[in-house]
Amino acid sequence: DTAVSQTPKYLVTQMGNDKSIKCEQNLGHDTMYWYKQDSKKFLKIMFSYNNKELIINETVPNRFSPKSPDKAHLNLHINSLELGDSAVYFCASSQVGAQYFGPGTRLLVL
Amino acid sequence: GENVEQHPSTLSVQEGDSAVIKCTYSDSASNYFPWYKQELGKRPQLIIDIRSNVGEKKDQRIAVTLNKTAKHFSLHITETQPEDSAVYFCAAPPGGADGLTFGKGTHLIIQP
């Protein structure tokens, strides 16, 4: 009965490839997010979705695109992967205030 | 946008002593201030939060204080234990909007 889940847990790929990370929440929350945590542990918000509408879009490259098929899912698609994309990507969801994070996806671009 | 500063970046305390981590924020419209604990290789987990209409909140050994006038809030951990060792993050929403701006984290080390 995991609240926020992500797949895959690890992702190793070559530069230039396209990859997707999936996220699902069973908390009934209205808003979902993607965060990036770099090697220095800095956590930065990338996107949020509320009722299928993008309401925050930080200055991330347009190679990153969030896709939400329904309120319980927010997937992250990354085109033309670069070395600097290597990081841990966390999905999160919230209703009012408190955010709950998924387990993270460790992406390594070679 | 919101700017959140967190200090110190590393804090080492003896087991049983207290630990205090401090954060400041820039957006006076922010109204919600959570604290997250992240153990090595794990997800950030919410440990306590406070809203702007409250000055202090306590949960067992953990407490958070908020000074809206000065725009700073602090995490207090008493009677520290080895399992308190982790990275702690403060956060605030930008202007009350969705999403959180995080501080850069404090690595708390509990010395036996």
Backbone of each chain as ProteinMPNN parsed JSONL, in Angstrom:
{"seq_chain_A": "DTAVSQTPKYLVTQMGNDKSIKCEQNLGHDTMYWYKQDSKKFLKIMFSYNNKELIINETVPNRFSPKSPDKAHLNLHINSLELGDSAVYFCASSQVGAQYFGPGTRLLVL", "coords_chain_A": {"N_chain_A": [[0.824, -1.201, 0.0], [1.903, 1.255, -0.865], [2.272, 4.783, -0.782], [3.242, 6.809, -2.593], [4.675, 5.905, -5.541], [7.428, 5.009, -7.679], [8.838, 4.169, -10.852], [11.532, 3.354, -13.062], [13.624, 2.177, -10.291], [16.348, 2.429, -10.578], [18.262, 3.749, -13.282], [20.244, 3.415, -15.946], [21.876, 4.769, -18.658], [22.785, 5.695, -22.038], [24.259, 8.727, -23.3], [22.213, 10.923, -25.203], [20.088, 9.219, -25.51], [16.492, 8.586, -25.102], [14.348, 8.621, -22.318], [11.904, 7.473, -19.873], [10.317, 8.129, -16.738], [8.148, 6.755, -14.387], [5.4, 7.671, -12.268], [3.194, 7.14, -9.577], [0.452, 7.855, -7.435], [-1.512, 6.938, -4.614], [-2.984, 8.409, -2.89], [-5.035, 10.092, -3.378], [-4.504, 12.735, -3.856], [-4.517, 16.093, -5.194], [-2.44, 17.405, -6.48], [0.648, 16.868, -8.114], [4.224, 16.42, -8.291], [7.529, 16.918, -9.716], [10.829, 16.58, -8.628], [14.327, 17.376, -8.689], [17.302, 16.003, -7.439], [20.548, 16.815, -6.975], [24.075, 15.857, -7.054], [25.092, 17.144, -4.848], [23.091, 17.067, -3.094], [21.144, 19.003, -3.331], [17.783, 19.928, -3.523], [15.51, 20.534, -6.033], [12.579, 21.957, -7.405], [10.947, 20.828, -10.327], [8.594, 20.5, -11.917], [5.004, 20.906, -11.48], [1.762, 19.443, -11.334], [-1.658, 20.049, -11.416], [-4.751, 18.729, -11.358], [-4.413, 17.881, -14.023], [-3.33, 20.107, -15.181], [-0.522, 22.063, -15.901], [1.025, 23.884, -13.474], [3.27, 24.944, -12.343], [6.301, 25.659, -13.842], [9.459, 25.337, -13.769], [12.677, 26.709, -14.715], [13.608, 24.557, -16.552], [15.263, 22.502, -18.995], [13.695, 22.153, -22.22], [13.829, 19.591, -22.997], [12.86, 18.015, -21.074], [9.772, 16.701, -20.236], [6.727, 16.664, -18.593], [4.09, 14.294, -18.208], [0.729, 13.669, -17.707], [-1.48, 11.23, -17.456], [-3.713, 10.83, -15.896], [-5.245, 11.85, -12.73], [-3.836, 10.454, -10.801], [-1.353, 9.86, -11.74], [1.869, 10.962, -12.787], [4.111, 11.244, -15.162], [7.548, 11.428, -16.208], [9.228, 12.477, -18.981], [12.238, 12.31, -20.749], [14.163, 13.691, -23.233], [16.946, 13.16, -25.449], [19.211, 12.65, -23.615], [21.642, 14.051, -21.392], [24.971, 14.268, -19.923], [24.848, 15.86, -17.63], [22.331, 15.438, -16.704], [22.327, 13.424, -14.949], [21.272, 12.361, -11.847], [19.178, 12.187, -8.874], [15.789, 11.649, -9.212], [12.817, 12.733, -7.866], [9.442, 12.026, -7.365], [6.482, 13.589, -6.121], [3.539, 14.149, -4.1], [0.708, 16.166, -3.133], [-1.94, 17.506, -1.079], [-3.039, 19.722, 0.539], [-0.585, 21.683, 1.341], [1.383, 19.689, 2.958], [3.826, 17.628, 1.464], [4.402, 14.476, -0.052], [6.869, 12.183, -0.734], [8.027, 10.077, -3.431], [10.083, 7.05, -3.744], [12.276, 7.701, -5.279], [14.239, 7.921, -8.322], [17.203, 6.828, -9.527], [19.181, 8.214, -11.829], [21.635, 7.617, -14.178], [23.715, 8.883, -16.545], [25.708, 7.897, -19.134]], "CA_chain_A": [[0.0, 0.0, 0.0], [2.804, 2.384, -0.965], [1.505, 5.977, -1.078], [3.777, 7.364, -3.825], [5.629, 4.936, -6.076], [8.105, 5.392, -8.921], [9.605, 3.149, -11.561], [12.308, 2.362, -12.315], [14.399, 2.677, -9.159], [17.647, 2.779, -11.156], [18.205, 3.899, -14.724], [21.558, 3.691, -16.497], [21.647, 4.894, -20.088], [23.798, 6.423, -22.801], [23.954, 10.088, -23.767], [21.454, 10.997, -26.437], [18.877, 8.372, -25.453], [15.252, 9.11, -24.518], [13.862, 7.731, -21.261], [10.755, 7.927, -19.082], [10.171, 7.687, -15.36], [6.722, 6.753, -14.067], [5.045, 7.958, -10.885], [1.79, 6.922, -9.237], [0.095, 8.068, -6.031], [-2.835, 6.414, -4.269], [-3.454, 9.21, -1.761], [-6.145, 10.942, -3.794], [-4.071, 14.125, -3.877], [-4.802, 16.829, -6.421], [-1.248, 17.966, -7.107], [1.84, 16.029, -8.149], [5.428, 17.202, -8.588], [8.813, 16.297, -9.953], [11.993, 17.266, -8.078], [15.642, 16.832, -9.023], [18.297, 16.136, -6.382], [21.86, 16.624, -7.59], [25.09, 15.143, -6.259], [25.302, 17.897, -3.606], [21.863, 16.87, -2.321], [20.202, 20.112, -3.476], [16.482, 19.528, -4.042], [14.889, 21.635, -6.778], [11.347, 21.582, -8.076], [10.968, 20.925, -11.785], [7.227, 20.669, -12.416], [3.881, 20.407, -10.71], [0.524, 19.275, -12.088], [-2.878, 20.072, -10.619], [-5.895, 18.386, -12.211], [-3.935, 17.776, -15.396], [-2.807, 21.372, -15.676], [0.798, 22.445, -15.42], [0.9, 25.171, -12.801], [4.614, 25.479, -12.135], [7.262, 25.135, -14.791], [10.723, 26.002, -13.5], [13.53, 26.859, -15.898], [14.276, 23.314, -16.927], [15.332, 22.39, -20.462], [12.469, 21.592, -22.811], [14.011, 18.146, -23.198], [12.084, 17.373, -20.018], [8.346, 16.964, -20.397], [5.85, 15.881, -17.736], [2.858, 13.85, -18.846], [-0.19, 13.175, -16.691], [-2.643, 10.6, -18.071], [-4.844, 11.01, -14.978], [-4.873, 12.549, -11.504], [-2.98, 9.627, -9.946], [-0.082, 9.58, -12.4], [2.628, 12.031, -13.429], [5.328, 10.65, -15.695], [8.563, 12.382, -16.67], [9.91, 12.003, -20.179], [13.458, 13.087, -20.997], [14.732, 13.471, -24.567], [18.359, 13.488, -25.707], [19.838, 12.732, -22.304], [22.994, 14.608, -21.289], [25.676, 13.845, -18.708], [24.388, 16.68, -16.507], [21.007, 15.001, -16.236], [22.529, 12.41, -13.899], [20.755, 12.866, -10.561], [18.041, 11.415, -8.374], [14.542, 12.343, -9.505], [11.768, 12.359, -6.926], [8.065, 12.407, -7.567], [5.82, 13.877, -4.857], [2.151, 14.589, -4.246], [0.203, 16.894, -1.97], [-3.319, 17.998, -1.134], [-2.9, 21.105, 1.002], [0.623, 21.845, 2.129], [2.368, 18.612, 3.116], [4.154, 16.852, 0.277], [4.887, 13.136, 0.226], [7.779, 11.838, -1.825], [8.273, 8.709, -3.851], [11.382, 6.528, -3.338], [13.342, 8.255, -6.106], [14.824, 7.182, -9.447], [18.599, 7.224, -9.698], [19.502, 8.229, -13.244], [23.054, 7.791, -14.499], [23.911, 9.016, -17.984], [27.117, 7.597, -19.445]], "C_chain_A": [[0.867, 1.264, 0.0], [2.036, 3.617, -1.424], [1.921, 6.597, -2.411], [4.849, 6.393, -4.318], [6.196, 5.438, -7.393], [8.757, 4.179, -9.529], [10.298, 3.786, -12.755], [13.022, 2.984, -11.119], [15.783, 3.13, -9.617], [17.508, 2.827, -12.67], [19.597, 4.296, -15.2], [21.415, 3.694, -18.006], [22.76, 5.709, -20.73], [23.317, 7.824, -23.127], [23.178, 10.019, -25.068], [20.194, 10.163, -26.45], [17.693, 9.14, -24.885], [14.765, 8.108, -23.478], [12.669, 8.343, -20.541], [10.817, 7.35, -17.689], [8.685, 7.806, -15.014], [6.501, 7.01, -12.577], [3.547, 7.765, -10.703], [1.572, 7.223, -7.766], [-1.332, 7.577, -5.787], [-3.43, 7.149, -3.077], [-4.657, 10.074, -2.107], [-5.79, 12.414, -3.836], [-4.34, 14.774, -5.23], [-3.555, 17.255, -7.183], [-0.084, 16.997, -7.005], [3.014, 16.847, -8.672], [6.57, 16.292, -9.043], [9.907, 17.207, -9.388], [13.258, 16.579, -8.573], [16.582, 17.056, -7.838], [19.668, 15.818, -6.968], [22.836, 15.972, -6.618], [25.393, 15.85, -4.943], [24.07, 17.858, -2.716], [20.887, 18.038, -2.418], [18.928, 19.595, -4.133], [15.835, 20.705, -4.757], [13.638, 21.146, -7.492], [11.492, 21.774, -9.581], [9.574, 21.263, -12.324], [6.228, 20.354, -11.32], [2.667, 20.358, -11.626], [-0.634, 19.284, -11.117], [-4.047, 19.855, -11.563], [-5.542, 18.47, -13.691], [-3.456, 19.099, -15.974], [-1.46, 21.661, -15.061], [0.689, 23.805, -14.769], [2.223, 25.767, -12.379], [5.517, 24.85, -13.183], [8.57, 25.898, -14.587], [11.578, 26.012, -14.771], [14.329, 25.593, -16.15], [14.311, 23.221, -18.437], [14.059, 21.773, -21.025], [12.654, 20.149, -23.255], [13.229, 17.338, -22.152], [10.617, 17.715, -20.222], [7.538, 16.062, -19.473], [4.583, 15.502, -18.497], [1.972, 13.217, -17.785], [-1.413, 12.569, -17.354], [-3.903, 10.709, -17.209], [-4.326, 11.582, -13.679], [-3.89, 11.763, -10.645], [-1.595, 9.39, -10.531], [0.548, 10.849, -12.956], [3.964, 11.438, -13.857], [6.262, 11.753, -16.194], [9.29, 11.785, -17.858], [11.096, 12.92, -20.457], [14.017, 12.711, -22.366], [16.222, 13.81, -24.571], [19.14, 13.681, -24.413], [21.278, 13.227, -22.38], [23.633, 14.159, -19.976], [25.154, 14.579, -17.467], [23.008, 16.322, -15.999], [21.127, 13.936, -15.151], [22.18, 13.003, -12.542], [19.748, 11.849, -10.04], [16.791, 12.246, -8.608], [13.458, 11.802, -8.578], [10.426, 12.886, -7.424], [7.463, 12.694, -6.186], [4.372, 14.238, -5.145], [1.724, 15.33, -2.998], [-1.264, 17.249, -2.175], [-3.327, 19.473, -0.734], [-1.662, 21.17, 1.871], [1.575, 20.66, 2.056], [2.559, 17.826, 1.826], [4.757, 15.52, 0.701], [5.642, 12.651, -0.999], [7.758, 10.356, -2.157], [9.695, 8.295, -3.474], [12.549, 7.043, -4.163], [13.77, 7.322, -7.228], [16.225, 7.722, -9.653], [18.97, 7.075, -11.162], [20.985, 8.487, -13.427], [23.187, 7.792, -16.019], [25.395, 8.86, -18.284], [27.531, 8.185, -20.792]], "O_chain_A": [[0.616, 2.209, 0.748], [1.232, 3.529, -2.352], [1.075, 6.88, -3.26], [5.808, 6.097, -3.605], [5.547, 6.184, -8.125], [9.179, 3.266, -8.82], [9.726, 4.663, -13.402], [13.016, 4.205, -10.964], [16.323, 4.106, -9.097], [16.749, 2.063, -13.266], [20.073, 5.389, -14.894], [20.895, 2.739, -18.583], [23.57, 6.332, -20.043], [22.116, 8.075, -23.219], [23.444, 9.176, -25.925], [19.322, 10.362, -27.296], [17.853, 10.196, -24.273], [14.766, 6.9, -23.718], [12.446, 9.553, -20.586], [11.299, 6.238, -17.477], [8.046, 8.816, -15.307], [7.312, 6.616, -11.739], [2.742, 8.163, -11.545], [2.412, 6.884, -6.933], [-2.228, 7.763, -6.611], [-4.262, 6.61, -2.348], [-5.235, 10.717, -1.23], [-6.682, 13.263, -3.851], [-4.384, 14.107, -6.263], [-3.606, 17.447, -8.398], [0.149, 16.385, -5.962], [2.836, 17.829, -9.394], [6.578, 15.087, -8.794], [9.922, 18.415, -9.622], [13.272, 15.377, -8.841], [16.653, 18.159, -7.296], [19.922, 14.695, -7.403], [22.468, 15.588, -5.508], [25.899, 15.222, -4.012], [24.016, 18.544, -1.695], [19.905, 18.079, -1.677], [18.974, 18.915, -5.159], [15.633, 21.76, -4.156], [13.627, 20.076, -8.1], [12.079, 22.751, -10.046], [9.412, 22.206, -13.098], [6.533, 19.643, -10.362], [2.559, 21.135, -12.574], [-0.595, 18.596, -10.097], [-4.312, 20.669, -12.447], [-6.273, 19.049, -14.494], [-3.201, 19.179, -17.176], [-1.272, 21.525, -13.852], [0.308, 24.779, -15.418], [2.303, 26.96, -12.087], [5.492, 23.635, -13.382], [8.767, 26.971, -15.158], [11.225, 25.391, -15.773], [15.549, 25.557, -15.986], [13.461, 23.811, -19.104], [13.42, 20.955, -20.364], [11.742, 19.55, -23.824], [12.974, 16.146, -22.326], [10.261, 18.884, -20.366], [7.644, 14.838, -19.551], [4.072, 16.27, -19.312], [2.41, 12.333, -17.049], [-2.306, 13.304, -17.777], [-5.02, 10.684, -17.725], [-3.123, 11.784, -13.52], [-3.177, 12.357, -9.835], [-0.748, 8.778, -9.88], [-0.137, 11.701, -13.521], [4.834, 11.166, -13.029], [5.829, 12.849, -16.55], [9.895, 10.717, -17.756], [10.976, 14.144, -20.408], [14.31, 11.543, -22.622], [16.687, 14.641, -23.792], [19.668, 14.763, -24.156], [22.029, 12.878, -23.29], [22.949, 13.73, -19.047], [25.034, 13.991, -16.392], [22.564, 16.844, -14.976], [20.137, 13.588, -14.508], [22.732, 14.028, -12.142], [19.496, 10.813, -10.654], [16.744, 13.42, -8.239], [13.212, 10.598, -8.509], [10.304, 14.037, -7.844], [7.889, 12.106, -5.192], [4.014, 14.586, -6.271], [2.305, 15.147, -1.928], [-1.759, 17.287, -3.301], [-3.587, 20.354, -1.555], [-1.695, 20.748, 3.027], [2.464, 20.62, 1.205], [1.596, 17.412, 1.182], [5.512, 15.437, 1.67], [5.149, 12.694, -2.126], [7.511, 9.504, -1.303], [10.444, 9.111, -2.937], [13.702, 6.843, -3.784], [13.679, 6.1, -7.11], [16.419, 8.908, -9.918], [19.065, 5.962, -11.68], [21.527, 9.457, -12.896], [22.818, 6.827, -16.689], [26.23, 9.595, -17.757], [28.679, 8.029, -21.207]]}, "seq_chain_B": "GENVEQHPSTLSVQEGDSAVIKCTYSDSASNYFPWYKQELGKRPQLIIDIRSNVGEKKDQRIAVTLNKTAKHFSLHITETQPEDSAVYFCAAPPGGADGLTFGKGTHLIIQP", "coords_chain_B": {"N_chain_B": [[10.732, 35.107, -6.652], [10.713, 32.578, -4.052], [13.345, 32.478, -1.626], [15.272, 30.371, 0.246], [17.281, 30.085, 2.991], [19.546, 28.045, 4.762], [21.039, 26.978, 7.804], [23.249, 25.324, 10.155], [25.422, 23.942, 7.547], [26.545, 21.564, 8.226], [26.233, 19.721, 11.214], [27.401, 18.631, 14.223], [26.734, 16.773, 17.047], [26.824, 15.615, 20.47], [25.511, 12.505, 21.479], [22.379, 12.624, 23.06], [22.488, 15.327, 23.562], [21.103, 18.555, 22.516], [19.955, 19.655, 19.268], [19.933, 22.301, 16.913], [18.568, 23.699, 14.046], [18.546, 26.24, 11.62], [16.501, 28.353, 9.559], [15.924, 30.817, 7.046], [13.563, 32.773, 5.195], [12.41, 34.431, 2.2], [10.024, 35.372, 1.069], [7.336, 37.089, 2.146], [4.729, 36.299, 1.894], [4.632, 33.598, 2.182], [3.247, 30.769, 3.845], [3.446, 28.324, 5.011], [5.511, 25.9, 6.501], [7.507, 23.323, 6.226], [9.516, 20.598, 7.559], [11.918, 18.284, 6.51], [13.315, 15.006, 6.724], [16.055, 13.233, 5.539], [17.383, 10.179, 5.089], [20.373, 8.339, 4.235], [20.311, 7.431, 0.893], [17.573, 7.283, 0.866], [14.117, 8.476, 0.591], [13.066, 11.948, 1.011], [11.455, 12.619, 4.057], [8.595, 13.866, 5.62], [8.762, 15.401, 8.736], [7.859, 17.268, 10.576], [5.703, 20.132, 10.569], [4.697, 23.578, 10.204], [2.264, 26.14, 10.345], [1.57, 29.547, 9.336], [0.02, 30.806, 11.224], [0.695, 29.978, 13.669], [3.049, 29.922, 16.338], [4.73, 28.032, 17.446], [5.343, 24.538, 17.415], [5.141, 21.227, 18.631], [6.369, 17.872, 18.699], [6.84, 15.224, 20.387], [10.212, 14.639, 20.661], [10.841, 16.575, 18.895], [10.633, 19.92, 17.74], [9.292, 22.87, 16.228], [9.849, 26.276, 15.605], [8.527, 29.46, 14.72], [9.117, 32.652, 13.441], [7.477, 35.097, 12.157], [7.78, 37.805, 11.711], [10.525, 38.232, 11.589], [11.023, 36.482, 9.592], [12.039, 33.843, 9.914], [12.552, 30.386, 10.754], [12.917, 27.534, 12.883], [14.297, 24.298, 13.611], [14.158, 22.119, 16.311], [15.753, 19.578, 18.007], [15.619, 17.484, 20.685], [17.39, 15.566, 23.215], [19.069, 13.895, 21.525], [19.476, 11.045, 19.378], [21.23, 8.161, 17.99], [19.811, 7.407, 15.667], [18.842, 9.779, 14.729], [20.657, 10.844, 13.035], [21.118, 12.206, 9.896], [20.228, 13.947, 6.818], [18.734, 17.069, 7.039], [16.1, 19.04, 5.807], [14.747, 22.276, 5.362], [11.84, 24.02, 4.168], [9.827, 26.148, 2.063], [6.822, 27.446, 0.621], [6.638, 29.159, -2.509], [5.395, 32.244, -2.255], [2.99, 31.252, -1.269], [2.104, 29.59, -3.228], [1.709, 26.437, -5.028], [4.108, 23.756, -4.653], [7.462, 23.559, -3.371], [10.206, 25.451, -2.127], [13.354, 24.468, -1.297], [15.72, 24.536, 1.427], [19.334, 24.213, 1.535], [20.03, 22.047, 2.996], [20.99, 20.309, 6.029], [23.52, 18.431, 7.359], [23.207, 16.31, 9.873], [25.043, 14.978, 12.469], [25.264, 12.532, 14.861], [27.176, 12.021, 17.561], [28.447, 9.21, 19.247]], "CA_chain_B": [[10.451, 33.811, -6.071], [11.151, 32.334, -2.675], [14.726, 32.097, -1.375], [15.355, 29.767, 1.576], [18.655, 29.88, 3.458], [19.559, 27.082, 5.871], [22.332, 26.897, 8.498], [24.521, 25.181, 9.427], [25.404, 22.894, 6.529], [26.879, 20.343, 8.965], [26.093, 19.903, 12.665], [27.798, 17.429, 14.95], [26.406, 16.902, 18.472], [26.947, 14.401, 21.268], [24.253, 11.816, 21.756], [21.73, 13.12, 24.268], [22.423, 16.782, 23.505], [20.1, 19.117, 21.609], [20.413, 20.176, 17.977], [19.071, 23.353, 16.377], [18.835, 24.051, 12.646], [17.819, 27.481, 11.383], [16.225, 28.733, 8.168], [15.271, 32.095, 6.768], [12.892, 32.797, 3.899], [12.357, 35.801, 1.692], [8.693, 35.774, 0.626], [6.478, 37.298, 3.315], [3.431, 35.661, 1.663], [4.723, 32.166, 2.498], [2.398, 30.511, 5.006], [3.562, 26.921, 5.406], [6.953, 25.667, 6.655], [7.759, 21.932, 6.621], [10.868, 20.078, 7.721], [12.047, 16.927, 6.002], [14.499, 14.237, 7.102], [16.423, 12.297, 4.48], [18.467, 9.249, 5.407], [21.186, 8.015, 3.072], [19.687, 6.563, -0.097], [16.117, 7.202, 1.04], [13.344, 9.647, 0.177], [12.787, 12.931, 2.062], [10.232, 12.302, 4.8], [8.089, 14.961, 6.434], [8.825, 15.08, 10.163], [7.037, 18.232, 11.29], [5.448, 21.329, 9.779], [4.032, 24.632, 10.957], [1.618, 27.147, 9.503], [1.966, 30.894, 9.747], [-0.809, 31.327, 12.304], [1.17, 29.337, 14.894], [4.429, 30.296, 16.603], [5.527, 26.884, 17.841], [4.669, 23.238, 17.367], [6.015, 20.217, 19.203], [5.976, 16.477, 18.532], [7.803, 14.423, 21.157], [11.522, 15.288, 20.812], [11.035, 17.527, 17.798], [9.812, 21.125, 17.804], [9.591, 23.895, 15.23], [9.422, 27.618, 15.988], [8.386, 30.352, 13.573], [9.059, 34.091, 13.694], [7.057, 35.651, 10.87], [8.303, 39.156, 11.557], [11.921, 38.116, 11.174], [11.047, 35.514, 8.49], [12.876, 32.677, 10.117], [11.978, 29.264, 11.49], [13.978, 26.669, 13.379], [13.997, 22.931, 14.042], [14.844, 21.779, 17.548], [15.693, 18.162, 18.353], [16.166, 17.278, 22.024], [17.807, 14.197, 23.569], [19.384, 13.276, 20.24], [19.795, 9.615, 19.362], [21.953, 7.822, 16.751], [18.915, 7.346, 14.503], [18.557, 11.131, 14.25], [21.663, 11.185, 12.025], [20.492, 12.288, 8.572], [20.211, 15.308, 6.278], [17.462, 17.726, 7.308], [15.792, 20.14, 4.9], [13.6, 23.133, 5.579], [11.246, 24.412, 2.89], [8.727, 27.11, 2.107], [6.208, 27.588, -0.696], [6.841, 30.497, -3.063], [4.221, 33.1, -2.263], [1.785, 30.495, -0.982], [1.734, 28.762, -4.378], [2.09, 25.034, -4.923], [5.539, 23.517, -4.789], [8.3, 23.977, -2.252], [11.61, 25.805, -2.303], [14.079, 23.829, -0.211], [17.049, 24.944, 1.837], [20.38, 23.353, 0.987], [20.181, 20.864, 3.824], [21.939, 20.24, 7.144], [23.914, 17.061, 7.682], [23.281, 16.167, 11.33], [25.82, 13.814, 12.882], [25.138, 12.285, 16.296], [28.382, 11.347, 18.034], [28.11, 8.337, 20.389]], "C_chain_B": [[11.004, 33.686, -4.671], [12.624, 31.956, -2.636], [14.802, 31.59, 0.065], [16.819, 29.491, 1.902], [18.639, 28.998, 4.697], [20.968, 26.997, 6.459], [22.207, 26.035, 9.761], [24.4, 24.102, 8.345], [25.755, 21.539, 7.155], [26.803, 20.649, 10.45], [26.409, 18.593, 13.35], [27.523, 17.661, 16.431], [26.596, 15.558, 19.158], [25.568, 13.805, 21.495], [23.681, 12.3, 23.082], [21.632, 14.628, 24.325], [21.331, 17.227, 22.539], [20.743, 19.617, 20.327], [19.41, 21.214, 17.483], [19.522, 23.689, 14.957], [17.948, 25.242, 12.298], [17.645, 27.755, 9.895], [15.609, 30.118, 8.115], [14.628, 32.009, 5.385], [12.677, 34.237, 3.481], [10.942, 36.284, 1.403], [7.732, 35.879, 1.813], [5.089, 36.675, 3.133], [3.452, 34.158, 1.969], [3.996, 31.884, 3.8], [2.496, 29.083, 5.526], [5.034, 26.541, 5.394], [7.184, 24.239, 7.149], [9.244, 21.661, 6.827], [10.871, 18.622, 7.274], [13.354, 16.316, 6.501], [14.799, 13.261, 5.978], [17.614, 11.458, 4.934], [19.148, 8.833, 4.111], [20.461, 7.037, 2.14], [18.178, 6.459, -0.007], [15.432, 8.479, 0.54], [13.272, 10.663, 1.309], [11.461, 12.587, 2.732], [9.857, 13.485, 5.686], [8.124, 14.562, 7.912], [8.002, 16.035, 11.004], [6.817, 19.433, 10.379], [4.691, 22.337, 10.637], [3.424, 25.616, 9.97], [1.8, 28.52, 10.129], [1.119, 31.477, 10.866], [-0.405, 30.75, 13.666], [2.637, 29.694, 15.106], [5.334, 29.119, 16.937], [4.687, 25.625, 17.756], [5.642, 22.184, 17.836], [5.456, 18.826, 18.961], [7.063, 15.628, 19.161], [9.137, 15.168, 21.258], [11.779, 16.375, 19.767], [10.107, 18.72, 17.975], [10.235, 22.068, 16.683], [9.06, 25.222, 15.756], [9.435, 28.506, 14.757], [8.315, 31.797, 14.052], [8.743, 34.76, 12.37], [7.62, 37.045, 10.632], [9.725, 39.131, 11.014], [12.082, 37.187, 9.972], [12.094, 34.438, 8.72], [12.157, 31.623, 10.957], [13.093, 28.266, 11.79], [13.436, 25.298, 13.758], [14.83, 22.633, 15.276], [14.651, 20.285, 17.802], [16.351, 18.005, 19.719], [16.521, 15.796, 22.225], [18.146, 13.395, 22.313], [19.843, 11.829, 20.394], [20.499, 9.28, 18.052], [21.061, 7.821, 15.511], [18.469, 8.717, 14.005], [19.569, 11.57, 13.194], [21.041, 11.101, 10.632], [20.747, 13.694, 8.024], [18.809, 15.868, 6.485], [17.295, 18.921, 6.37], [14.616, 20.959, 5.43], [13.07, 23.533, 4.206], [10.155, 25.44, 3.124], [8.133, 27.211, 0.72], [6.414, 28.994, -1.218], [5.53, 31.27, -3.104], [2.928, 32.36, -2.022], [1.349, 29.604, -2.128], [2.119, 27.315, -4.13], [3.581, 24.87, -5.153], [6.284, 24.057, -3.598], [9.677, 24.373, -2.738], [12.348, 25.287, -1.082], [15.355, 24.581, 0.137], [18.062, 23.916, 1.354], [20.694, 22.161, 1.868], [21.22, 21.016, 4.923], [22.24, 18.78, 7.424], [24.128, 16.985, 9.189], [23.986, 14.858, 11.679], [25.703, 13.686, 14.39], [26.345, 11.441, 16.724], [28.044, 10.477, 19.248], [28.904, 8.705, 21.638]], "O_chain_B": [[11.681, 34.585, -4.172], [13.106, 31.214, -3.491], [14.435, 32.306, 0.996], [17.504, 28.762, 1.185], [17.806, 29.186, 5.584], [21.958, 26.95, 5.729], [21.143, 26.023, 10.38], [23.374, 23.428, 8.253], [25.315, 20.495, 6.673], [27.25, 21.705, 10.897], [25.771, 17.571, 13.094], [28.016, 18.628, 17.012], [26.538, 14.504, 18.524], [24.586, 14.525, 21.679], [24.384, 12.38, 24.089], [20.794, 15.168, 25.047], [20.72, 16.416, 21.843], [21.925, 19.958, 20.302], [18.199, 21.036, 17.614], [20.703, 23.931, 14.706], [16.762, 25.265, 12.626], [18.512, 27.438, 9.081], [14.875, 30.531, 9.013], [15.09, 31.267, 4.518], [12.75, 35.151, 4.302], [10.677, 37.484, 1.48], [7.363, 34.867, 2.41], [4.346, 36.535, 4.105], [2.4, 33.521, 2.009], [4.103, 32.655, 4.754], [1.713, 28.679, 6.386], [5.741, 26.809, 4.422], [7.073, 23.969, 8.345], [10.104, 22.393, 6.337], [9.976, 17.842, 7.601], [14.357, 17.007, 6.677], [13.911, 12.546, 5.515], [18.712, 11.976, 5.135], [18.577, 8.957, 3.027], [20.052, 5.953, 2.557], [17.562, 5.655, -0.707], [16.09, 9.432, 0.124], [13.405, 10.281, 2.471], [10.47, 12.299, 2.06], [10.693, 14.032, 6.405], [7.588, 13.522, 8.296], [7.492, 15.642, 12.053], [7.645, 19.721, 9.515], [4.118, 21.985, 11.667], [3.986, 25.89, 8.909], [2.141, 28.639, 11.306], [1.454, 32.53, 11.408], [-1.063, 30.993, 14.678], [3.396, 29.762, 14.138], [6.548, 29.184, 16.743], [3.479, 25.644, 17.995], [6.825, 22.223, 17.495], [4.245, 18.61, 19.005], [8.087, 15.35, 18.536], [9.193, 16.228, 21.881], [12.831, 17.013, 19.775], [8.936, 18.557, 18.319], [11.387, 22.062, 16.249], [7.952, 25.286, 16.29], [10.257, 28.326, 13.858], [7.548, 32.123, 14.957], [9.636, 34.969, 11.549], [7.903, 37.423, 9.496], [10.084, 39.89, 10.114], [13.166, 37.112, 9.394], [12.922, 34.154, 7.854], [11.276, 31.935, 11.758], [14.076, 28.166, 11.055], [12.285, 25.154, 14.168], [16.04, 22.859, 15.297], [13.525, 19.789, 17.81], [17.518, 18.357, 19.888], [16.033, 14.913, 21.521], [17.569, 12.334, 22.074], [20.49, 11.447, 21.37], [20.382, 10.038, 17.089], [21.508, 8.192, 14.425], [17.796, 8.816, 12.978], [19.35, 12.578, 12.522], [20.507, 10.063, 10.239], [21.392, 14.52, 8.67], [17.818, 15.22, 6.148], [18.221, 19.706, 6.168], [13.617, 20.405, 5.887], [13.769, 23.401, 3.202], [9.631, 25.582, 4.229], [8.854, 27.078, -0.268], [6.371, 29.944, -0.437], [4.654, 30.966, -3.913], [1.876, 32.776, -2.507], [0.328, 28.924, -2.022], [2.778, 27.001, -3.138], [4.233, 25.72, -5.76], [5.78, 24.928, -2.889], [10.25, 23.742, -3.627], [12.001, 25.633, 0.048], [15.992, 25.184, -0.726], [17.687, 22.869, 0.826], [21.545, 21.344, 1.518], [22.199, 21.748, 4.778], [21.337, 17.988, 7.694], [25.102, 17.522, 9.717], [23.582, 13.78, 11.244], [26.009, 14.629, 15.12], [26.503, 10.297, 16.298], [27.413, 10.962, 20.187], [28.742, 8.073, 22.681]]}, "name": "protein", "num_of_chains": 2, "seq": "DTAVSQTPKYLVTQMGNDKSIKCEQNLGHDTMYWYKQDSKKFLKIMFSYNNKELIINETVPNRFSPKSPDKAHLNLHINSLELGDSAVYFCASSQVGAQYFGPGTRLLVLGENVEQHPSTLSVQEGDSAVIKCTYSDSASNYFPWYKQELGKRPQLIIDIRSNVGEKKDQRIAVTLNKTAKHFSLHITETQPEDSAVYFCAAPPGGADGLTFGKGTHLIIQP"}
